[in-house]
């Protein structure tokens, strides 16, 4: 049986978020919780039998997906399961924040900017209260629920996909018409900056394995197919990488953001997101073959090869080159 979708409003640009409930192993399971808002609490109270709720399973700890985890921990008997990387972040939160700001300084962020960003982080707008008690999804989720846990980092370090017999709950990893921002973070295993690009190249192959399943995304409509969604994401990525050609030798990412956005430059937090995206694209341009190898493995490279060669600056036979706008239109028409 396909899990039931629940749609909750959020105050964020992404709009509404989806949560899902399912009866698994004879017990009620909730996947994700919605944002840390009163409206989300009221929705959960009205639409989910909290007296019967046994398990709350989170795809990744971004505020719109786990915002009610602490509240559910206090107002139900459900066990809360969080991704392993997010558990590491919670346990070492204070130290991680200091290491994160040191990393940002090394990447060129100024003290004044970091002071503003710290206020946002400390306000609870990005990190709502963590649940007091929780278990680790990858190691503690009961086998009798029949849920397979698939690690799919890229958008964030901790992204998980949950699959049942014929369905997959995918959080932010497969979204129709959305280019997910790869978020700058510390690598919780080896230290230093987490390389979203290398992780995503590996994740592509895992996402392709979901082709036969009904995909239940974290936002927007259900997707037509895994392939069309991956092609949309990759085409957007490649077109944005092409925009960096005038800045190939420029190491000051803030200057690139200023040139690309000008008077439309985003606020403090969105500068952080744009910086994250630029690092992702720079990593791609350093090792484009990683993406090509993954796309060839899943049979999608031919679809985006003109965009790929345009992005990396290689010359190809003119008959195989199409304009970027024409190629993107073809891909978008399939979605």
Secondary structure as UniProt FT lines:
FT   STRAND          4..8
FT   TURN            13..14
FT   STRAND          17..24
FT   TURN            25..26
FT   STRAND          27..31
FT   HELIX           38..47
FT   TURN            50..52
FT   STRAND          53..57
FT   HELIX           63..66
FT   TURN            67..68
FT   HELIX           69..75
FT   STRAND          79..82
FT   HELIX           84..91
FT   HELIX           93..106
FT   TURN            107..108
FT   HELIX           111..122
FT   TURN            123..124
FT   STRAND          135..136
FT   HELIX           137..140
FT   HELIX           143..145
FT   STRAND          148..151
FT   TURN            157..158
FT   STRAND          160..163
FT   STRAND          167..171
FT   TURN            176..177
FT   TURN            188..190
FT   HELIX           196..208
FT   TURN            209..212
FT   STRAND          214..217
FT   HELIX           226..242
FT   TURN            243..244
FT   HELIX           245..247
FT   TURN            248..249
FT   HELIX           253..261
FT   HELIX           262..264
FT   HELIX           268..286
FT   HELIX           288..297
FT   TURN            298..299
FT   HELIX           301..312
FT   HELIX           318..320
FT   HELIX           324..333
//
